Amino acid sequence: MTSRPVRPRKQQLLVTLLFLAFALWITGICVSIAHEPPEGSRSAHALRDDVAASVREQDADRLQNLFLKDSVADEYAQDLLDRLRAAGPGNAPVTLESFHGGQFLRIKGTAPAGPVCVAWQITQQDDAWYVDGIPPVTGTGPLCAG
């Protein structure tokens, strides 16, 4: 009677474990893609509300997806949230403003170190509204003045 060599059983177990690890890795990728926050918002007012909620909840992933692709760096939203938290403007309101024929979102508040204000133009693309991270030529200074 011949006995099975021990080595092939170990190899079979190793192959099975590698296959299982690969399957778990693929499943993890699929789950993370399925839970990716949606891009843009359905209207300008919904965009304002989504930006306000993202800032209030410190949700950098959702905020990043509200910016027009290629208008900001990959970590822009996280850096912005960090700067706003460091400035301490509290619950600074996000408002929808008209300026020079365009629509803008503005976050304006008061922090211990002084006023804090950020303004971006918004744009519609493919039935969704986005924040455009590229500053307009006219500038946004008057939106934050006063």
Phi, psi and omega in degrees: 000135181259141179258151179288141176291149183288327185299313181299326179295320177293320178295320179296319177296318178297315179297318178297316179295320177295318178297318179296317178298318178297316179297320177294321179297313178297318178298318178299319177296315180298319180293318180293324176293319181294334182260011178293132179299147180292158180266141176068185179224165186281343179204169179296320179291323177293324177297316177303313180295321180293320178295316180300316180294319179297319179291315181298319182270000181057042182263089183294323181297313179295317179298318179301322181285352176272348177272144177301132181305142179066012176261347177219161177290165184300327182255017184301312184298317179295318178297319179297313179298322177297317180293319179295319179295319179293324179288330176072040180285002180069224180268066179294130182290148173257120183241154177260121185236149172258135182203128179049041177079004179239169176253140183228149169258138181228133170251118183223127179207179179242130179243166178305328181276355181131187182292148177235129181210134175223135179225140178226147173283150176247155183213155177253135179211126179052051177062021176225152179256138183226158169272130179264115183283350179276121183294142178289159181299325182289344182079165181241011182308312180298335178292334182255355180286151173072000000 
